[in-house]
Amino acid sequence: MRLTVDDVRIDTNPGLRLGTDFVHLLDPLPRLIAAQLEYATRPRGQGHPPTSWLFPGGKPGHHLAAGNVHDHLHAAGINITASKNTAIAAMVSELP
């Protein structure tokens, strides 16, 4: 996930920059993103320089890779495949 802390706006109009646009975030996402922002900006310790990645990876200075995100979500009991397929089906149903 190549999002940086600069891609997040947590204020009266919370948003996440995707490309050049900010997408408005609805509850509970602003609270979750704010917690991730706090986690991402904490000092990591020796050998880990400060980073601007919203999802810092285990390798110093690198972001969390997509495969790792899937593994983390799966370990938390979130079936990303089912969610992805549902989202694709919903988008396809809106096509003319």
C-alpha positions in Angstrom: 0.0 0.0 0.0 1.8 3.1 -1.2 -0.2 5.7 0.8 1.8 8.3 2.8 0.7 10.2 5.8 0.2 13.2 3.5 -2.5 11.2 1.7 -4.7 11.4 4.8 -6.9 14.2 6.0 -8.4 13.8 9.5 -10.4 16.9 10.4 -13.9 18.1 10.0 -13.9 16.7 6.4 -11.9 13.4 6.7 -10.5 12.1 3.4 -8.0 9.9 1.7 -6.2 11.0 -1.4 -6.5 8.4 -4.2 -4.7 9.7 -7.2 -5.3 13.4 -7.3 -8.7 13.5 -5.5 -9.6 13.2 -1.9 -12.3 10.7 -1.2 -14.6 11.5 1.8 -14.4 8.9 4.6 -17.5 7.8 6.5 -17.6 6.4 10.0 -15.8 4.4 11.3 -13.0 4.9 8.7 -11.8 8.3 10.0 -11.2 6.8 13.5 -9.4 3.7 12.1 -7.3 5.8 9.7 -6.4 8.2 12.6 -5.3 5.2 14.7 -3.2 3.9 11.8 -1.7 7.4 11.3 -0.7 7.4 15.0 0.9 4.0 14.6 2.7 4.8 11.3 4.3 7.9 12.7 5.7 6.3 15.9 9.4 5.8 16.2 10.4 2.3 15.1 13.7 2.0 16.9 17.3 1.4 15.9 17.8 0.8 12.1 14.4 2.1 11.2 14.5 5.7 10.0 11.4 7.9 10.2 9.0 7.1 7.4 6.1 8.9 5.8 4.4 5.6 4.7 0.8 5.2 6.1 1.4 1.5 6.2 5.2 1.1 6.9 6.6 -2.3 6.1 9.0 -4.5 8.1 11.9 -3.5 5.9 13.2 0.0 7.0 12.1 2.8 4.6 9.6 0.6 2.7 5.8 0.4 2.6 3.8 -2.7 3.4 3.6 -4.9 0.3 0.2 -6.0 -1.0 0.8 -9.6 -0.2 1.5 -8.7 3.4 -1.7 -6.7 3.6 -3.7 -9.7 2.5 -1.9 -11.9 5.1 -2.6 -9.4 7.9 -6.3 -9.1 7.0 -6.6 -12.8 6.8 -5.0 -13.3 10.2 -7.5 -10.8 11.6 -10.4 -12.9 10.2 -11.2 -10.6 7.3 -11.9 -12.5 4.0 -10.5 -10.1 1.5 -11.4 -12.3 -1.5 -15.1 -12.4 -0.7 -15.1 -8.6 -0.1 -13.2 -8.0 -3.4 -15.6 -10.2 -5.4 -18.7 -8.5 -3.8 -17.3 -5.0 -4.7 -16.6 -6.1 -8.3 -20.1 -7.6 -8.7 -21.6 -4.4 -7.4 -19.6 -2.2 -9.8 -20.5 -4.5 -12.7 -24.2 -4.3 -11.9 -24.0 -0.5 -12.3 -22.6 -0.7 -15.8 -25.0 0.2 -18.6 
